[in-house]
Amino acid sequence: MKKVITWCAIFCLFCLALVPSLSPKVQAEDKNIKIGVAFYKYDDAYMSSVRVALEKIAKEHSNVELIVNDSQNDQAKQNDQIDVMIQKGVDVLLINVVDTGAAEAVVQKAKDANIPLVLFNREPATDVVKAYDKARFVGTTAKEAGIIQGKMIAELWKSDKKYDRNGNGKLDYVMLIGDPENPEAIARTKYAVDTLTEAKIEVNKLGDQVANWDPDKAKTATDAWLAKDADNIDVIISNNDSMASGAIAALQGAGFNTDAKADKKIPVFGVDATEEAVDLIARGIMTGTVKQDAEGMAKAVFALSYNAGQGKDFLDGTDYKYDDTQVAVRIPYQAFNGQ
C-alpha cells in the first residue's frame, strides 16, 4: 500500500510539472522590479476585479513592488501619474488608458523613457502600439462579446413566444451604450444586433443611450424608456453589467424583475460577469451576461509586465500567444446565464 501511495505521489508531481505556465515564477537570478500601474478608474466593477486579482498575484512575488494609481476617468490625471511613475524609476508601465485616443501620447512617454509598456483592456489602434517595439496590448476581441450576447438573446427569444411582450413579431429592444468612441462599446453594440438579425429575428430599436458605463446614468435612461414603452420593451441590452444593474434598479422601481417568480419581467443582458451580475442572475432577476475574465486578464498583464521588467521577452515562459497583429494577447469571453 505504501508503494502505491508513493508512486501516486510521484505521478501527481510529474503531472503538475506538465501543467502549462501562464505566470512566470520567481527565478533565483530575477531582480527586484517596480511595476507602475494606472487604472482608468477604480469604481468600474470589472476593473476593480482585475485590480484585486493583480494585487493578489503581485503579493506572491516578493521581488515585485506594485505602484497602483486610480486615474478617476481623467486622462490628464493619468498622464501626470505616468510622469510620476517614470520619475520613481519603474521598470515597466501597465496602463489601462482613460481615453484610447490619447494612447499615442502614453506610448510616446514610455518610449522616451525607454520603459516597456503593457496597455490593457481599452484598446488603442494597432499602429499606436506598434510605434514602440517595447509596447504590447492585452485585451479581448471586441466583437466577440457582442456576438455571444446576441446568441444568448436569440436563444431566449426563440425559446418561448411570451418574450414577444406586445405580440408584434419583432424583438423590441433598448440599448445601453458604454462610450460612443470606445472600440469595445462600438463592437458590442453592433455585433449584438447583427447576430440577432443573422439569426433571422426581426429587431426594432425603441431607444439607445450613451451611459458611459455608469449605473446611475443607465437607471435614468431606463426610467425614461419605461415611462414611454413599458409595455413594448422585450429586452434590455447593455454594454456592461454596471449599466445592466442600473437598468434593473429602474425596472424594480416600476414593479418589474422583483424576483425569479415575478409576473412582470423584462430580460436584461450585460457583459463582464461581475459579482453583482452573477448574484442577480442566480436570483432570477437578470437574464444573462458575457464573462470577461478578470482573473485571466490580471494573470496575463502581470506575466507580460514581469517578463518585460526582467528584461526578457514579453511571452517568455508562458503559453500566451500573439494574435495576427503580433503585439496583442487576447483573453476569450464566455457566455454566462447561471447554468
URPE-V699540 format. One record per pair of residues at least 12 apart in sequence whose C-alpha atoms are under 8 Angstrom apart, sorted by the first residue. I is the first residue (numbers start at 1). J is the second residue. If there is no record, write none. Layout:
((I:J) (I:J))
This chain:
((20:318) (20:319) (21:317) (21:318) (21:319) (22:299) (22:300) (22:303) (22:317) (22:318) (22:319) (22:320) (23:299) (23:300) (23:302) (23:303) (23:317) (23:318) (24:303) (24:306) (24:307) (24:316) (24:317) (24:318) (25:61) (26:61) (26:63) (30:63) (30:310) (31:63) (31:310) (32:63) (32:64) (32:65) (33:63) (33:64) (33:65) (33:90) (33:91) (33:309) (33:310) (34:64) (34:65) (34:66) (34:67) (34:89) (34:90) (34:91) (34:92) (34:309) (35:64) (35:65) (35:66) (35:67) (35:90) (35:91) (35:92) (35:93) (35:94) (35:305) (35:306) (35:309) (36:66) (36:67) (36:68) (36:82) (36:85) (36:90) (36:91) (36:92) (36:93) (36:94) (37:66) (37:67) (37:68) (37:69) (37:93) (37:94) (37:95) (37:96) (38:68) (38:69) (38:70) (38:71) (38:78) (38:81) (38:82) (38:94) (38:95) (38:96) (38:97) (39:68) (39:69) (39:70) (39:71) (39:95) (39:96) (39:97) (39:98) (40:70) (40:71) (40:72) (40:73) (40:74) (40:75) (40:78) (40:96) (40:97) (40:98) (41:70) (41:71) (41:72) (41:73) (41:98) (42:70) (42:71) (42:72) (44:213) (44:242) (45:242) (45:274) (46:272) (46:274) (46:294) (47:294) (49:274) (49:294) (49:295) (50:294) (50:295) (50:297) (50:298) (51:298) (53:294) (53:295) (53:298) (53:299) (54:295) (54:298) (54:299) (54:302) (57:298) (57:299) (57:302) (58:302) (67:85) (69:81) (71:98) (73:98) (74:98) (75:97) (75:98) (75:99) (75:102) (78:97) (78:98) (79:106) (82:106) (82:109) (83:109) (86:113) (90:115) (91:115) (91:116) (91:309) (92:115) (92:116) (92:117) (92:118) (92:305) (92:308) (92:309) (93:110) (93:115) (93:116) (93:117) (93:118) (93:305) (94:117) (94:118) (94:119) (94:120) (94:301) (94:305) (95:117) (95:118) (95:119) (95:120) (96:119) (96:120) (96:121) (96:122) (97:119) (97:120) (97:122) (98:122) (100:122) (100:123) (100:124) (100:125) (100:182) (101:124) (103:124) (103:128) (104:128) (104:129) (107:128) (107:129) (107:131) (107:132) (107:135) (108:132) (111:132) (111:134) (115:134) (116:134) (116:135) (116:305) (116:308) (116:309) (117:134) (117:135) (117:136) (117:305) (118:135) (118:136) (118:137) (118:138) (118:301) (118:304) (118:305) (119:135) (119:136) (119:137) (119:138) (120:137) (120:138) (120:139) (120:301) (121:138) (121:139) (121:140) (122:139) (122:182) (122:183) (122:184) (123:137) (123:139) (123:183) (123:184) (126:325) (126:327) (129:327) (130:327) (135:327) (136:327) (136:328) (137:327) (137:328) (137:329) (138:297) (138:300) (138:301) (138:328) (138:329) (138:330) (138:331) (139:297) (139:328) (139:329) (139:330) (139:331) (140:329) (140:330) (140:331) (140:332) (140:333) (141:330) (141:331) (141:332) (142:183) (142:184) (142:187) (142:188) (143:184) (143:187) (143:188) (143:191) (144:188) (144:191) (144:333) (145:188) (145:192) (145:271) (145:290) (145:333) (146:187) (146:188) (146:189) (146:190) (146:191) (146:192) (146:193) (146:195) (147:188) (147:191) (147:192) (147:194) (147:195) (148:192) (148:290) (148:334) (148:335) (149:192) (149:269) (149:270) (149:271) (149:289) (149:290) (149:335) (150:191) (150:192) (150:193) (150:194) (150:195) (150:196) (151:192) (151:195) (151:196) (152:288) (152:335) (153:196) (153:269) (154:196) (154:199) (154:201) (157:171) (163:234) (164:234) (165:231) (165:232) (165:233) (165:234) (166:231) (166:232) (169:202) (170:201) (170:202) (170:203) (170:204) (171:201) (171:202) (171:203) (171:204) (171:234) (171:235) (172:203) (172:204) (172:205) (172:206) (172:232) (172:233) (172:234) (172:235) (173:203) (173:204) (173:205) (173:206) (173:207) (173:233) (173:234) (173:235) (173:236) (173:237) (174:205) (174:206) (174:207) (174:208) (174:233) (174:235) (174:236) (174:237) (175:189) (175:205) (175:207) (175:208) (175:209) (175:236) (175:237) (175:238) (175:239) (176:208) (176:209) (176:210) (176:211) (176:218) (176:236) (176:237) (176:238) (176:239) (176:243) (176:244) (177:189) (177:208) (177:209) (177:210) (177:211) (177:212) (177:213) (177:238) (177:239) (178:210) (178:211) (178:212) (178:213) (178:214) (178:239) (178:240) (179:210) (179:211) (179:212) (179:213) (180:210) (185:239) (188:239) (189:239) (206:233) (207:225) (209:221) (211:243) (213:239) (213:240) (213:242) (213:243) (214:242) (214:243) (214:246) (215:242) (215:243) (215:244) (215:245) (215:246) (215:247) (216:243) (216:246) (217:243) (217:246) (218:243) (218:244) (218:246) (218:247) (219:243) (219:246) (219:247) (219:248) (219:249) (219:250) (220:250) (221:247) (222:247) (222:250) (222:251) (223:247) (223:250) (223:251) (226:251) (226:254) (233:266) (234:266) (234:267) (235:266) (235:267) (235:268) (235:269) (236:266) (236:267) (236:268) (236:269) (237:268) (237:269) (237:270) (238:268) (238:269) (238:270) (238:271) (239:270) (239:271) (240:270) (240:271) (240:272) (241:269) (241:270) (241:271) (241:272) (241:273) (241:274) (241:277) (241:289) (243:270) (244:268) (244:269) (244:270) (245:276) (245:277) (247:268) (248:268) (248:285) (248:286) (257:285) (257:286) (258:285) (259:283) (259:284) (259:285) (260:283) (260:284) (260:285) (261:284) (267:286) (267:287) (268:286) (268:287) (268:288) (269:286) (269:287) (269:288) (269:289) (270:288) (270:289) (270:290) (271:289) (271:290) (271:291) (271:292) (272:289) (272:290) (272:291) (272:292) (272:293) (273:289) (273:290) (273:291) (273:292) (273:336) (274:291) (277:289) (278:338) (281:337) (281:338) (282:338) (287:337) (288:335) (288:336) (288:337) (288:338) (289:335) (289:336) (289:337) (290:333) (290:334) (290:335) (290:336) (291:333) (291:334) (291:335) (291:336) (292:331) (292:332) (292:333) (292:334) (293:331) (293:332) (293:333) (296:331) (297:331) (300:320) (303:315) (303:318))
